[in-house]
């Protein structure tokens, strides 16, 4: 995307909008998967819904990663216990 000739700062604003879009997609997908798990519907059914309604969307990618736990690669997992360790 070329923003030559635009006002200075426009690229930064567009990047911010893109970041908000990505983060809200991840958050929405996570909330739906969590809700489905808590109601015994299963997150895998949320994935099926996304695949049926919008097969070419980031939601499908994020739901696949969440249901298969691909988002938690081995190089990330060692840090998770630190984040959730009980306070002494």
C-alpha positions in Angstrom: 0.0 0.0 0.0 1.5 3.3 -1.1 0.5 6.4 0.8 2.8 8.8 -1.1 1.3 12.2 -1.3 -0.9 11.7 1.7 -0.6 13.8 4.8 2.2 12.9 7.2 1.0 10.5 9.8 -1.6 8.8 7.7 0.4 5.6 7.4 0.6 5.5 11.2 -3.1 5.9 11.6 -3.8 3.2 9.0 -1.4 0.8 10.8 -3.2 1.5 14.1 -6.5 0.7 12.4 -5.1 -2.5 11.0 -3.8 -3.5 14.5 -7.2 -2.8 16.0 -8.8 -5.0 13.4 -6.4 -7.9 14.0 -6.7 -7.6 17.8 -10.5 -7.4 17.8 -10.7 -10.4 15.5 -8.5 -12.4 17.9 -10.5 -11.3 20.9 -13.9 -12.0 19.3 -12.8 -15.4 18.2 -11.4 -16.2 21.7 -14.6 -15.1 23.4 -16.7 -17.2 21.1 -14.6 -20.3 21.6 -14.6 -19.8 25.4 -18.4 -19.3 25.4 -18.8 -22.5 23.3 -16.6 -24.5 25.6 -18.3 -23.2 28.7 -21.8 -24.1 27.3 -20.6 -27.6 26.2 -21.1 -26.6 22.5 -17.4 -27.0 21.9 -14.9 -24.6 20.2 -14.6 -27.0 17.3 -18.2 -26.1 16.4 -17.3 -22.4 16.4 -14.6 -23.3 13.9 -17.1 -25.1 11.7 -19.4 -22.1 11.9 -16.6 -19.8 10.7 -15.7 -22.1 7.9 -19.3 -22.3 6.7 -20.1 -18.6 7.0 -16.8 -17.0 6.0 -14.3 -19.5 4.9 -11.7 -16.9 3.9 -11.3 -14.9 7.0 -8.8 -14.4 9.7 -11.4 -15.8 12.2 -11.0 -19.2 10.6 -7.2 -19.1 11.1 -7.5 -17.9 14.7 -10.1 -20.5 15.5 -8.0 -23.3 14.0 -5.0 -22.1 16.1 -7.1 -21.9 19.3 -8.9 -25.2 18.9 -5.6 -27.0 18.1 -3.5 -25.0 20.5 -1.1 -24.1 17.7 -0.9 -20.6 19.1 1.1 -22.0 22.1 4.3 -23.0 20.4 7.0 -24.7 22.5 9.1 -21.5 22.6 6.1 -19.7 24.2 4.9 -22.3 26.7 7.7 -22.0 29.2 6.6 -18.4 30.0 3.0 -19.2 30.6 3.4 -20.6 34.2 5.2 -17.4 35.1 2.2 -15.4 34.0 -0.2 -17.5 36.0 1.9 -18.5 39.0 0.1 -17.9 42.3 1.3 -15.0 44.3 3.2 -15.8 47.5 
